[in-house]
Amino acid sequence: MARQPHPQNQHDMSHGSDEPGELEREQQYLDRLYARVDELREEVAADLDRALTQRGASSRDLVEREARVDRLTERATALDHAESGLCFGRLDLDDGQVRYIGRTGLRSPAPQRRPMLLDWRAPGARPFYVATPADNHGVMRRRHLRTQRRRVTGVEDELLDLESAEITTLQGEGALMAALAERRTGRMRDIAMTLQAEQDEIVRANGEGVLVVQGGPGTGKTAVALHRAAYLLYARPEIGRQGVLVVGPSPTFLDYIEQVLPSLGETQVVLQTPDRLYPSVVPGLREADEVMRLKGEAVMAELLTRAVADRQRIVDIEFSFDGDRFTLPRQALWSAAQQAHRVSPAHNVARRTFRAQVLRALAMEVVGAGVRLLQEVEQGFEEELARFDTSRNLDEVPAAVEVAGTEVDGVAAAEEVAYIERELMADPDVAQAMEDLWPKLTPERLLEDLFAEPERLDRVAGGLLDADERRLLARDRGTGWSVADVPLLDEAAELLGVDEAEDRARAAVVARERARFARQVLHANDLLTEEMDEEALEAADLLSGEALAERNVAGDHRSFAERAAADRTWTYGHVVVDEAQELSAMAWRALFRRCPAGSMTVVGDVHQGSGPTAAATWELALQPHTPAPVRLRELTVGFRTPSEVMEAAAPVLRALDPDASVPTSVRSTGEAPVRIGTPATELDRAVADRVERLRGRGAVAVVAAAPRAAALREQLTGQAGGTDLQADVVVLSPREAKGLEFDAVVVVEPGEILDSPRGLGELYVAMTRTTGTLTVVHSAEVPEVLAHLSPA
Ligand SMILES: Nc1ncnc2c1ncn2[C@@H]1O[C@H](COP(=O)(O)OP(=O)(O)OP(=O)(O)O)[C@@H](O)[C@H]1O
């Protein structure tokens, strides 16, 4: 690490040391860092060029080249993302050593390769986040550097010795307050510069098992979870190879957070809402809360297991062969099913074995009949012979014996059995019977049949669901899919499995066809390039038709995120779940399947639960899905919501849970929330007036119960749907507002919000979205939990 002279003048190093000498010195160092970044960028670009034009003879060369290109592209992206806010901190250690902290690690050129900048996630950077005057981790001074583009605009120092330091629980208070006071832009920013000690501890906690981060609104749960993902991607390369899945409550929320991980240099990340976990279905059907609640319960897993078993029929089979009638007794099917289940518990995979076994049993039934016939004939032949012996009349040998007598004694030849099997399968009645016994099923068909056929549902749900519950599930075919169906489809997909042998055979045909097409394309391109530029590289030298086809088919042109998101069976190295209190037991089952190692960061607030499947406690929600104990961490400091607003929201929280504690806000604005009472006919105008007055104070959100929000959205923004978080004014329902934040919030008609089944939680969410002002506009009587607000 760069060594600098021990700071001589302690006076210069006090809080807010923006004096020119210091700024100048830091600017010089920053210039060196950026010069190094530019140099590295050029090196990476040159390497990338070389890799892209490298000719490879074998497919192995091509694979290696692709891997190299991926690595270099990743490095180039990380350097690009580090451009803004490259270096934000400096530590002066007791021993005179100086460490600079930033978004990425940098070393001087070889052969020295001395550290110039420490990645914020490196162990050596940790004191930047956790050192305090009482436990300074060897740090004498912590400095936060404020920068704009490549210019240092300010430095903020903390001396970490007990005599001279102000005792504060916050690290880098000045820089933190400056970050919190910035206007909201509709995009969450990273907080690598101002991460606090209790947050840092969570970020760096080991990645084993499930870590739950519970905390009130604005305590930094989302920010911390994303930084933890960045930390794990850095510290555990194996997680990077599989990627991280981040699950958030709505597309709007995902838009809000999507820049955070890339700004920390991490791209191996997939962002998804829980309703997109089953990629081939886009749910559009709205269902009643009670239906959603039931579909979210763990009992549905048992229901689906039974629904699959119900599709595997064990009955006697009657069939004909060569004009003769046969019956295969059910015992044969039972033993075929046993064998099939031994091969795989998944229905579609086991199906292949079941069919083979049953077909063999059918054929053997035919063979057996032949053998019995033969024995009868032989028996008759013996008797005839005996008679013949007595009569000595050679002309009386029976014709039938001549034919049957050529067969293998009691055992059929393999070819013969195969022939009978082929004949049987060619018989449409037999083929249909086989299909009915153990049909090939898609998850969609399994669920549609179950919900649309009352008799089937009664049969399957007996002892599991009562008649009312069955009625809730009943639904016609073709009505579409709801959000609550998604985990059920995913569960069904797991129970059914995919017959890969069959898929591979089909894929091989498609691949051959694509390779043929790709060869034609390559050929056509070569002709073109020859005409245009003799020097041009021929595509065919670089890629075979198969490789090109594979790139197209396997989607090499898709990003990691696109490939992973489209693949239901992709398993991730780590999963982050935000607003996790909303997830049902069935949704948790689907998520744990995405991460068999069970490495998860689960963040949320049980008091902000608003959906029909919201969890009462974390233990209840999570423990059934993981053998390891669920670790719980709590965040208690509120960074978003000013103390005045938290005080105003406290009665709502206490009505939800009298024992809950309100987060301690780090800021106050001196501006108490107000309420505006108005006649019903004037309500819309009052909202519009208020919004108008708030214009110019940053991002404004109007939050109302869903139907009112839809009407207000049109009136205030002229838009019927969709939410552009970067607009000056955004209109949202409380559920849509989850996880978001704005400079000013107007809550409209709180009584309507309270009318929903989880109304208190929703009102609490709505009120705590603001970083500044809160206004409540109402025409109906103000609810008791808000009666304490002063009229405007
Ligand atoms: N250490 C920090 N430095 C700077 N800003 C911070 C810090 N911690 C949190 N914040 C900011 O506080 C705000 C709230 O953070 P975040 O959205 O992560 O909270 P949350 O607990 O997820 O809230 P909610 O439960 O309401 O969704 C964000 O703007 C975030 O950037």
The ligand as an SDF file (V2000), in Angstrom:
LIG
                    3D

 31 33  0  0  0  0  0  0  0  0999 V2000
  -24.8340    3.4260    5.5290 N   0  0  0  0  0  0  0  0  0  0  0  0
  -25.5650    4.1360    4.7250 C   0  0  0  0  0  0  0  0  0  0  0  0
  -25.0390    5.1780    4.0670 N   0  0  0  0  0  0  0  0  0  0  0  0
  -25.7940    5.9290    3.2360 C   0  0  0  0  0  0  0  0  0  0  0  0
  -27.0620    5.7050    2.9930 N   0  0  0  0  0  0  0  0  0  0  0  0
  -27.6300    4.6750    3.6180 C   0  0  0  0  0  0  0  0  0  0  0  0
  -26.9320    3.8340    4.5120 C   0  0  0  0  0  0  0  0  0  0  0  0
  -27.7500    2.8810    4.9660 N   0  0  0  0  0  0  0  0  0  0  0  0
  -28.9350    3.1030    4.3740 C   0  0  0  0  0  0  0  0  0  0  0  0
  -28.8580    4.1770    3.5750 N   0  0  0  0  0  0  0  0  0  0  0  0
  -29.9110    4.7450    2.7480 C   0  0  0  0  0  0  0  0  0  0  0  0
  -31.1150    4.6900    3.4650 O   0  0  0  0  0  0  0  0  0  0  0  0
  -32.1920    4.4880    2.5710 C   0  0  0  0  0  0  0  0  0  0  0  0
  -33.0190    3.3060    3.0210 C   0  0  0  0  0  0  0  0  0  0  0  0
  -32.2930    2.1280    2.7730 O   0  0  0  0  0  0  0  0  0  0  0  0
  -33.0160    0.8000    2.2980 P   0  0  0  0  0  0  0  0  0  0  0  0
  -33.9680    1.0960    1.2100 O   0  0  0  0  0  0  0  0  0  0  0  0
  -31.9620   -0.2050    2.1020 O   0  0  0  0  0  0  0  0  0  0  0  0
  -33.8430    0.4950    3.6080 O   0  0  0  0  0  0  0  0  0  0  0  0
  -34.8260   -0.7190    3.8990 P   0  0  0  0  0  0  0  0  0  0  0  0
  -34.5300   -1.1280    5.2970 O   0  0  0  0  0  0  0  0  0  0  0  0
  -34.7050   -1.7300    2.8580 O   0  0  0  0  0  0  0  0  0  0  0  0
  -36.2050    0.0160    3.8550 O   0  0  0  0  0  0  0  0  0  0  0  0
  -37.6900   -0.5680    3.6180 P   0  0  0  0  0  0  0  0  0  0  0  0
  -37.9260   -1.6480    4.6150 O   0  0  0  0  0  0  0  0  0  0  0  0
  -38.5370    0.6030    3.8820 O   0  0  0  0  0  0  0  0  0  0  0  0
  -37.7400   -1.0150    2.2290 O   0  0  0  0  0  0  0  0  0  0  0  0
  -31.5780    4.2960    1.1940 C   0  0  0  0  0  0  0  0  0  0  0  0
  -31.5770    5.5120    0.5150 O   0  0  0  0  0  0  0  0  0  0  0  0
  -30.1570    3.9140    1.5030 C   0  0  0  0  0  0  0  0  0  0  0  0
  -29.2840    4.2600    0.4780 O   0  0  0  0  0  0  0  0  0  0  0  0
  1  2  1  0
  2  3  1  0
  2  7  2  0
  3  4  2  0
  4  5  1  0
  5  6  2  0
  6  7  1  0
  6 10  1  0
  7  8  1  0
  8  9  2  0
  9 10  1  0
 10 11  1  0
 11 12  1  0
 11 30  1  0
 12 13  1  0
 13 14  1  0
 13 28  1  0
 14 15  1  0
 15 16  1  0
 16 17  2  0
 16 18  1  0
 16 19  1  0
 19 20  1  0
 20 21  2  0
 20 22  1  0
 20 23  1  0
 23 24  1  0
 24 25  2  0
 24 26  1  0
 24 27  1  0
 28 29  1  0
 28 30  1  0
 30 31  1  0
M  END
$$$$
